[in-house]
Amino acid sequence: MRKTVAVALALVFGFGLLWHGTDGFRAFTSETARRLAILQEPKPLPAVQLEDQNGRTFSWQDQRGQWVLATFIYTRCGDVCPVVEMNLRRIYDAIRQSPHRHRLSFLSISFDSQNDTPEMLMHHAHHYGADGVTWRMARVSNDQELQRLLEVMGVIVIPDGKGGYEHNAAFYLLDEKGRLVRIFDYNHPQAVSAELNHLLAKEASSEVVKQ
């Protein structure tokens, strides 16, 4: 009997530790834990200078006051990047139907600045229908700035030894203060579109209340 009680207590204690340590069982993976951490404590982004497909340079400061949905790609990628960009296009098309579309811009950032020149980015933009205003393709030419940005965003990029890269992929939402506030799965564009519409509508409503 005592042994049974001891086992039961151990199980309850272990259950409690697991519950607490995984934030109510939500953080079973490091990626899930990272996304929960961002949701609970948004991350400010490091200062970087980006160059878009038109050769124009800009920074996060230029994006202040507007939400940004970003992702990381390289134009020679033949596996996950085309899926990411096609799904970003689906979200882009959905948001364009929203009355709050002016609050959100889109940004595809290449981590292969040596090969992804403005000319290559322009070709890539034409392929996916990025207009260069509400959706821009860009690169970070300074390697140190790029590495700091990738680190903060949690983007892992590893040369594959064949001229390409192995990398993780997601959609990254930046708020109007230039902070990373959400990370979305790239393979659920409808769910991301719905969540973005909800967030933008909520933001618009809060501004009306303040007025």
C-alpha positions as CSV (number, residue, x, y, z in Angstrom):
1,M,0.0,0.0,0.0
2,R,2.8,2.4,1.0
3,K,4.6,1.6,-2.2
4,T,1.5,2.3,-4.3
5,V,1.1,5.7,-2.5
6,A,4.8,6.5,-3.0
7,V,4.5,5.7,-6.7
8,A,1.4,7.8,-7.1
9,L,3.0,10.7,-5.3
10,A,6.1,10.5,-7.6
11,L,3.8,10.5,-10.6
12,V,1.9,13.5,-9.4
13,F,5.2,15.3,-8.6
14,G,6.6,14.4,-12.0
15,F,3.4,15.5,-13.7
16,G,3.6,18.9,-11.9
17,L,7.2,19.4,-12.9
18,L,6.5,18.6,-16.5
19,W,3.5,20.9,-16.5
20,H,5.5,23.8,-15.0
21,G,8.6,23.1,-17.2
22,T,6.7,23.0,-20.4
23,D,4.3,25.9,-19.7
24,G,1.3,23.7,-19.4
25,F,2.6,21.0,-21.9
26,R,2.8,23.6,-24.7
27,A,6.6,23.7,-24.9
28,F,7.5,20.1,-25.8
29,T,10.0,21.3,-28.4
30,S,12.6,24.0,-28.4
31,E,10.9,25.6,-31.3
32,T,7.6,25.7,-29.6
33,A,9.3,27.0,-26.4
34,R,10.9,29.8,-28.5
35,R,7.6,30.8,-30.0
36,L,6.0,31.0,-26.6
37,A,8.8,33.1,-25.3
38,I,8.5,35.6,-28.1
39,L,4.7,35.7,-27.6
40,Q,5.2,36.5,-23.9
41,E,8.2,38.8,-24.3
42,P,8.6,40.5,-27.8
43,K,12.2,40.9,-29.0
44,P,13.5,44.2,-30.3
45,L,15.5,43.8,-33.6
46,P,19.1,44.8,-34.1
47,A,19.9,47.8,-36.3
48,V,20.4,46.6,-39.9
49,Q,20.5,48.2,-43.3
50,L,18.5,46.4,-45.9
51,E,18.6,46.8,-49.7
52,D,15.5,45.9,-51.8
53,Q,15.0,44.8,-55.3
54,N,15.1,48.4,-56.6
55,G,18.4,49.0,-55.0
56,R,16.8,51.2,-52.3
57,T,18.2,51.0,-48.7
58,F,16.1,51.1,-45.6
59,S,16.1,50.1,-42.0
60,W,13.6,49.0,-39.4
61,Q,13.2,52.6,-38.4
62,D,11.6,53.3,-41.8
63,Q,9.0,50.6,-41.0
64,R,8.0,52.1,-37.7
65,G,4.2,52.6,-37.3
66,Q,3.5,49.6,-39.6
67,W,3.3,45.8,-39.0
68,V,5.6,43.6,-41.1
69,L,5.3,40.0,-42.0
70,A,8.8,38.7,-42.9
71,T,10.4,35.5,-43.9
72,F,14.0,34.4,-44.8
73,I,14.9,32.8,-48.2
74,Y,17.5,32.7,-50.8
75,T,16.6,32.8,-54.5
76,R,18.5,29.7,-55.6
77,C,16.6,27.5,-53.1
78,G,14.8,24.7,-54.8
79,D,13.0,23.0,-51.9
80,V,11.4,24.9,-49.0
81,C,11.8,28.5,-50.2
82,P,9.3,28.2,-53.1
83,V,6.7,26.8,-50.7
84,V,7.4,29.6,-48.2
85,E,7.1,32.3,-50.9
86,M,3.9,30.8,-52.5
87,N,2.3,30.6,-49.1
88,L,3.4,34.2,-48.3
89,R,1.7,35.1,-51.6
90,R,-1.5,33.5,-50.5
91,I,-1.4,35.5,-47.2
92,Y,-0.6,38.6,-49.2
93,D,-3.6,38.1,-51.5
94,A,-5.9,37.4,-48.5
95,I,-4.7,40.5,-46.6
96,R,-5.3,42.7,-49.7
97,Q,-9.0,42.0,-49.3
98,S,-8.9,43.3,-45.7
99,P,-9.9,46.9,-44.8
100,H,-6.8,47.0,-42.6
101,R,-4.4,46.0,-45.4
102,H,-2.5,49.4,-45.1
103,R,-1.3,48.4,-41.6
104,L,0.7,45.5,-42.8
105,S,3.6,45.1,-45.3
106,F,5.5,42.0,-46.4
107,L,9.2,41.4,-46.6
108,S,11.2,38.5,-47.9
109,I,14.8,38.7,-46.7
110,S,17.6,36.9,-48.5
111,F,20.5,35.6,-46.3
112,D,22.6,35.0,-49.5
113,S,23.6,38.5,-50.1
114,Q,26.6,37.6,-52.3
115,N,24.4,36.0,-54.9
116,D,21.1,37.7,-54.4
117,T,21.8,41.1,-56.0
118,P,19.0,43.6,-56.5
119,E,18.7,42.2,-60.1
120,M,18.2,38.7,-58.8
121,L,15.8,39.9,-56.1
122,M,13.9,41.8,-58.8
123,H,13.5,38.6,-60.9
124,H,12.4,36.8,-57.8
125,A,9.9,39.5,-57.0
126,H,8.4,39.4,-60.5
127,H,8.0,35.6,-60.2
128,Y,6.0,35.9,-57.0
129,G,4.2,39.1,-57.8
130,A,5.9,41.3,-55.1
131,D,5.2,44.9,-56.0
132,G,8.3,46.4,-54.3
133,V,6.1,48.6,-52.1
134,T,3.7,46.5,-50.0
135,W,5.8,43.4,-50.5
136,R,9.6,43.8,-50.9
137,M,12.5,41.5,-51.5
138,A,15.6,42.5,-49.7
139,R,19.1,41.5,-48.6
140,V,21.4,42.5,-45.7
141,S,24.8,43.1,-47.3
142,N,26.7,43.5,-44.0
143,D,27.6,40.0,-42.8
144,Q,27.8,41.0,-39.1
145,E,24.4,42.7,-39.2
146,L,22.9,39.7,-41.0
147,Q,24.3,37.3,-38.4
148,R,22.9,39.4,-35.5
149,L,19.5,39.5,-37.2
150,L,19.4,35.8,-37.9
151,E,20.4,35.1,-34.3
152,V,17.6,37.3,-32.8
153,M,15.0,35.9,-35.2
154,G,16.1,32.3,-34.5
155,V,16.9,31.6,-38.1
156,I,19.5,28.8,-38.6
157,V,21.5,28.8,-41.9
158,I,24.1,26.1,-42.6
159,P,26.0,25.8,-46.0
160,D,25.1,22.4,-47.5
161,G,28.5,22.0,-49.2
162,K,26.9,22.2,-52.7
163,G,26.5,25.9,-53.0
164,G,23.2,26.0,-51.2
165,Y,21.9,26.1,-47.6
166,E,20.0,24.1,-45.1
167,H,17.8,26.4,-43.1
168,N,14.6,26.5,-41.0
169,A,11.6,28.5,-42.2
170,A,8.7,30.4,-40.7
171,F,6.8,33.7,-40.9
172,Y,7.9,36.4,-38.5
173,L,5.6,39.1,-37.4
174,L,7.1,42.5,-36.4
175,D,4.9,45.0,-34.7
176,E,4.7,48.8,-35.3
177,K,7.5,49.3,-32.8
178,G,9.9,47.1,-34.7
179,R,9.7,44.1,-32.3
180,L,9.4,40.4,-33.1
181,V,6.1,39.5,-31.6
182,R,4.9,36.3,-33.3
183,I,6.3,33.3,-35.2
184,F,4.0,31.4,-37.5
185,D,4.2,28.1,-39.3
186,Y,4.8,28.7,-43.0
187,N,2.7,25.8,-44.1
188,H,-0.6,27.1,-42.8
189,P,-1.3,30.3,-44.8
190,Q,-5.1,30.3,-44.2
191,A,-4.6,30.2,-40.4
192,V,-1.9,32.9,-40.5
193,S,-4.2,35.1,-42.7
194,A,-7.1,34.7,-40.2
195,E,-4.8,35.5,-37.2
196,L,-3.3,38.5,-38.9
197,N,-6.8,39.9,-39.8
198,H,-7.8,39.4,-36.2
199,L,-4.7,41.2,-34.9
200,L,-5.0,44.1,-37.3
201,A,-8.7,44.5,-36.6
202,K,-8.0,44.5,-32.8
203,E,-5.3,47.1,-33.3
204,A,-7.6,49.3,-35.3
205,S,-10.3,49.0,-32.6
206,S,-8.0,50.0,-29.9
207,E,-7.0,53.1,-31.8
208,V,-10.6,54.1,-32.1
209,V,-11.2,53.7,-28.4
210,K,-8.1,55.8,-27.6
211,Q,-9.5,58.6,-29.8
